[in-house]
Amino acid sequence: MINRAVGFVKHHSPNDIRRLARRAQLETHNARMRLTVPVVARCEFDNVYHCTVHKTGSQWIKALFSDPVVYRYSGLLPFDPRFYKRRPLPLVPRGRAALALFHSYPRFQQIVKPDNHRAFFVIRDPRDIVVSSYYSLRNSHAPMGDIPQVRKILQEKPKKEGLLYVINRLSERYTFKQLRSWAVAPSSEKVRLFRYENLTGEHQLKEMDQLMRHCGIALPPSELEALLSRYSFSKMRKDRESSGQISHYRKGKAGDWRNHFDDDIYEAFAATTGDLVEVLGYPARDQSPGALGG
């Protein structure tokens, strides 16, 4: 009942009230973990930074890193800087995993960080991001900010026009530029890029183990497998639907954009993003969907 009430406040209140509600929920969660979950292994890094763009499983990653088992084997508490209204850039307390930072690489570099940190950025085929964003904005995203107005526009437009609208919206919000900035960033042992497709694909267990180890977290295989099972997309979707909420865990198959892009849409996408697909290592339009870069 309490979580449902907090969820309503988060989704239907002004930004300041929603931020306070989310901060209170996060701080309650962290206090409970400190009191009830013994730490058996400490992360060797002071902070971990999860960087990404929208529609790359950011809420899923946040759920994984907020689970008690991750705290038990790292001592890292989840932290979302957006709930604390710190400007111009977030200052993350030590001993925290900063989750869902939607920044370009140059902006991330401006964040004051301890030298002893690790960061990872989750990329996804930008064409699939377009499709996922379209369905989220049109059907399932929480009605916050300008989402109600955007939803009305998309529900009134034919699907083709809607996808063109979303391409333009993502461009105006710098999503494509952010993806590019991380793809061309200098190589560093502190930062690693992970593909959404690999994190959710058939080799998920191995890929997530690599991500956790990059962050200085060594979960026993059985614990990691159980963690991924608890937060599988199908389970999270069923949980939301059973509580009467519309699920945004759509988890479209990699390359699903081919079922939605016609020549006009692809031309508009290419004109907007240039060679971004190739820079990110995804197959060109005329390549096999399995030709994924390293």
C-alpha positions as CSV (number, residue, x, y, z in Angstrom):
1,M,0.0,0.0,0.0
2,I,2.8,2.4,1.0
3,N,4.8,1.7,-2.2
4,R,1.7,2.2,-4.3
5,A,1.0,5.5,-2.7
6,V,4.6,6.6,-3.2
7,G,4.4,5.4,-6.8
8,F,1.4,7.6,-7.4
9,V,3.1,10.6,-5.9
10,K,6.2,10.0,-8.1
11,H,4.2,9.9,-11.2
12,H,1.5,12.5,-10.6
13,S,3.1,15.3,-8.6
14,P,5.1,18.4,-9.5
15,N,8.8,17.8,-10.1
16,D,10.0,19.0,-6.6
17,I,7.4,16.9,-4.8
18,R,8.3,13.9,-6.9
19,R,12.0,14.3,-6.3
20,L,11.4,14.5,-2.5
21,A,9.3,11.3,-2.7
22,R,11.9,9.4,-4.6
23,R,14.7,10.6,-2.3
24,A,12.7,9.5,0.8
25,Q,12.1,6.1,-0.8
26,L,15.8,5.7,-1.7
27,E,17.0,6.8,1.8
28,T,14.6,4.4,3.5
29,H,15.8,1.6,1.3
30,N,19.4,2.3,2.1
31,A,18.8,2.6,5.8
32,R,17.0,-0.7,5.8
33,M,19.9,-2.4,4.0
34,R,22.5,-1.0,6.4
35,L,20.5,-2.4,9.4
36,T,19.6,-5.8,8.0
37,V,22.2,-6.9,5.4
38,P,25.7,-7.9,6.6
39,V,28.5,-6.9,4.2
40,V,30.7,-9.9,3.5
41,A,32.9,-8.3,0.8
42,R,33.8,-4.7,0.1
43,C,34.2,-3.2,-3.3
44,E,37.7,-2.1,-4.0
45,F,36.4,1.2,-5.6
46,D,35.1,4.2,-3.8
47,N,32.3,4.8,-6.3
48,V,30.8,3.2,-9.3
49,Y,29.1,5.2,-12.1
50,H,26.4,3.8,-14.3
51,C,26.1,6.0,-17.4
52,T,23.7,5.6,-20.2
53,V,20.9,7.0,-22.4
54,H,17.2,6.3,-22.1
55,K,15.8,3.0,-23.3
56,T,18.9,1.0,-22.6
57,G,17.5,-0.9,-19.5
58,S,18.4,1.9,-17.1
59,Q,15.7,1.0,-14.6
60,W,16.6,-2.6,-14.8
61,I,20.3,-1.9,-14.1
62,K,19.1,0.3,-11.2
63,A,17.0,-2.6,-9.8
64,L,20.0,-5.0,-10.0
65,F,22.4,-2.6,-8.2
66,S,19.7,-1.8,-5.5
67,D,19.3,-5.4,-4.6
68,P,20.5,-6.5,-1.1
69,V,22.8,-9.2,-2.6
70,V,24.9,-6.5,-4.4
71,Y,25.2,-4.6,-1.2
72,R,26.2,-7.8,0.6
73,Y,29.1,-8.4,-1.8
74,S,30.2,-4.8,-2.3
75,G,29.1,-2.5,0.5
76,L,27.9,-0.1,-2.2
77,L,24.5,1.6,-1.7
78,P,22.5,2.8,-4.7
79,F,22.4,6.6,-5.3
80,D,20.5,8.6,-7.9
81,P,21.8,12.1,-8.1
82,R,18.6,13.3,-9.8
83,F,16.7,13.0,-6.5
84,Y,19.0,15.5,-4.7
85,K,18.9,18.5,-7.1
86,R,22.6,19.2,-7.1
87,R,23.7,21.5,-9.8
88,P,25.4,21.9,-12.1
89,L,26.7,18.3,-11.8
90,P,26.1,15.6,-9.2
91,L,28.5,15.1,-6.3
92,V,28.2,11.4,-5.4
93,P,29.1,10.4,-1.7
94,R,31.8,7.7,-1.4
95,G,30.5,4.1,-1.1
96,R,27.7,4.6,-3.6
97,A,26.8,3.3,-7.0
98,A,25.6,6.3,-8.9
99,L,22.8,4.9,-11.1
100,A,21.4,6.1,-14.4
101,L,23.6,9.2,-15.2
102,F,22.3,10.5,-18.5
103,H,25.4,12.6,-19.5
104,S,27.7,12.8,-22.5
105,Y,31.2,11.7,-21.9
106,P,32.6,15.2,-21.7
107,R,30.0,16.1,-19.1
108,F,30.7,13.0,-17.1
109,Q,34.4,14.0,-17.1
110,Q,33.4,17.2,-15.3
111,I,31.9,15.4,-12.4
112,V,34.2,15.5,-9.3
113,K,35.1,11.9,-8.7
114,P,37.6,10.0,-6.4
115,D,40.5,8.7,-8.4
116,N,39.6,5.2,-7.2
117,H,36.4,4.7,-9.2
118,R,34.9,2.7,-12.1
119,A,32.3,3.6,-14.7
120,F,30.4,1.8,-17.3
121,F,28.2,3.0,-20.2
122,V,25.4,0.9,-21.7
123,I,24.9,1.4,-25.5
124,R,22.2,0.0,-27.7
125,D,21.5,0.1,-31.4
126,P,20.1,3.6,-31.8
127,R,17.5,2.4,-34.3
128,D,16.0,0.1,-31.7
129,I,16.2,3.0,-29.2
130,V,13.9,4.9,-31.6
131,V,11.3,2.1,-31.7
132,S,11.5,1.5,-28.0
133,S,11.1,5.2,-27.3
134,Y,8.1,5.4,-29.6
135,Y,6.2,2.7,-27.8
136,S,7.2,3.9,-24.3
137,L,6.2,7.5,-25.0
138,R,3.0,6.5,-26.7
139,N,1.8,3.8,-24.3
140,S,3.7,3.2,-21.1
141,H,6.0,5.8,-19.8
142,A,4.9,7.4,-16.5
143,P,2.9,10.6,-17.2
144,M,5.6,13.1,-15.9
145,G,7.0,16.2,-17.4
146,D,5.9,16.7,-21.0
147,I,5.0,13.0,-21.5
148,P,1.2,13.6,-21.5
149,Q,1.5,16.1,-24.3
150,V,3.9,13.9,-26.3
151,R,1.7,10.9,-25.8
152,K,-1.3,12.8,-27.1
153,I,0.7,13.8,-30.2
154,L,1.8,10.2,-30.9
155,Q,-1.6,8.7,-30.3
156,E,-3.0,11.1,-32.9
157,K,-0.3,10.5,-35.5
158,P,0.0,7.4,-37.8
159,K,2.8,5.2,-36.7
160,K,5.2,6.3,-39.5
161,E,4.8,10.0,-38.6
162,G,5.1,9.1,-34.9
163,L,8.5,7.4,-35.5
164,L,9.7,10.4,-37.4
165,Y,8.6,12.6,-34.6
166,V,10.5,10.5,-32.1
167,I,13.7,10.6,-34.2
168,N,13.6,14.4,-34.1
169,R,12.8,14.4,-30.4
170,L,15.8,12.2,-29.6
171,S,18.0,14.4,-31.7
172,E,16.8,17.5,-29.9
173,R,17.5,15.9,-26.5
174,Y,21.1,15.0,-27.6
175,T,20.6,11.2,-27.3
176,F,22.5,10.4,-30.5
177,K,25.3,12.9,-29.6
178,Q,25.6,11.3,-26.2
179,L,26.0,7.9,-27.7
180,R,28.6,9.1,-30.1
181,S,30.6,10.9,-27.3
182,W,31.0,7.7,-25.4
183,A,31.8,5.6,-28.5
184,V,34.7,7.9,-29.5
185,A,36.0,8.6,-25.9
186,P,39.6,7.8,-25.2
187,S,40.3,4.3,-23.9
188,S,40.5,4.0,-20.1
189,E,40.7,1.1,-17.6
190,K,38.2,3.1,-15.5
191,V,35.5,3.1,-18.1
192,R,34.0,0.3,-20.1
193,L,31.2,0.1,-22.6
194,F,28.6,-2.7,-22.5
195,R,26.0,-3.5,-25.1
196,Y,22.4,-3.7,-24.0
197,E,22.0,-6.6,-26.5
198,N,24.7,-8.6,-24.7
199,L,23.5,-7.8,-21.2
200,T,20.0,-9.1,-22.1
201,G,21.0,-11.8,-24.6
202,E,21.7,-15.5,-24.4
203,H,25.1,-15.0,-22.7
204,Q,23.7,-12.6,-20.1
205,L,25.2,-14.4,-17.1
206,K,28.7,-14.1,-18.5
207,E,28.3,-10.5,-19.6
208,M,26.8,-9.4,-16.3
209,D,29.6,-11.2,-14.4
210,Q,32.1,-9.1,-16.5
211,L,30.2,-5.9,-15.7
212,M,30.1,-6.6,-12.0
213,R,33.8,-7.5,-11.9
214,H,34.6,-4.3,-13.8
215,C,32.9,-2.6,-10.9
216,G,34.9,-4.5,-8.3
217,I,31.9,-6.7,-7.4
218,A,32.4,-10.5,-7.4
219,L,29.1,-12.2,-6.9
220,P,29.1,-16.0,-6.5
221,P,27.7,-17.6,-9.7
222,S,24.6,-18.9,-7.9
223,E,23.9,-15.5,-6.4
224,L,24.3,-13.7,-9.8
225,E,22.0,-16.2,-11.5
226,A,19.4,-15.8,-8.8
227,L,19.7,-12.0,-9.1
228,L,19.1,-12.0,-12.9
229,S,16.2,-14.4,-12.4
230,R,14.6,-12.0,-9.9
231,Y,14.8,-9.1,-12.3
232,S,14.2,-10.8,-15.6
233,F,12.2,-8.6,-18.0
234,S,9.3,-11.1,-18.1
235,K,9.0,-11.2,-14.3
236,M,9.2,-7.4,-14.0
237,R,6.6,-7.0,-16.7
238,K,4.3,-9.5,-15.0
239,D,4.8,-7.9,-11.6
240,R,3.8,-4.5,-12.9
241,E,0.8,-5.8,-14.9
242,S,-0.4,-7.8,-11.8
243,S,-0.4,-4.6,-9.8
244,G,-2.6,-2.8,-12.4
245,Q,0.3,-0.8,-14.0
246,I,1.3,-0.6,-17.6
247,S,4.6,-2.3,-18.0
248,H,7.4,-0.5,-19.9
249,Y,9.6,-3.6,-19.9
250,R,9.0,-4.3,-23.5
251,K,12.4,-5.8,-24.3
252,G,12.3,-5.7,-28.0
253,K,14.5,-8.2,-29.9
254,A,17.8,-6.8,-31.2
255,G,17.2,-5.6,-34.8
256,D,13.5,-5.1,-34.2
257,W,13.8,-1.8,-36.0
258,R,13.7,-3.7,-39.3
259,N,10.0,-4.4,-38.6
260,H,9.2,-0.7,-38.2
261,F,11.5,1.3,-40.5
262,D,10.6,1.9,-44.1
263,D,12.8,3.7,-46.6
264,D,11.5,7.2,-45.6
265,I,12.1,6.5,-41.9
266,Y,15.5,5.1,-42.4
267,E,16.5,8.1,-44.6
268,A,15.3,10.5,-41.9
269,F,17.2,8.5,-39.3
270,A,20.4,8.5,-41.4
271,A,20.2,12.2,-42.1
272,T,19.9,12.9,-38.4
273,T,22.5,10.5,-37.0
274,G,25.1,10.2,-39.8
275,D,27.5,7.3,-39.3
276,L,26.5,6.7,-35.7
277,V,25.4,3.1,-36.4
278,E,28.8,2.2,-37.8
279,V,30.7,4.2,-35.0
280,L,28.8,2.1,-32.4
281,G,29.7,-1.1,-34.2
282,Y,26.1,-2.2,-35.2
283,P,25.4,-3.8,-38.6
284,A,24.5,-1.5,-41.5
285,R,21.0,-1.7,-43.0
286,D,22.1,-4.2,-45.7
287,Q,24.1,-6.4,-43.2
288,S,22.9,-9.5,-41.4
289,P,21.4,-8.6,-37.9
290,G,23.9,-11.0,-36.4
291,A,26.9,-9.0,-37.7
292,L,27.4,-7.1,-34.4
293,G,30.7,-5.4,-33.8
294,G,32.9,-6.0,-30.8
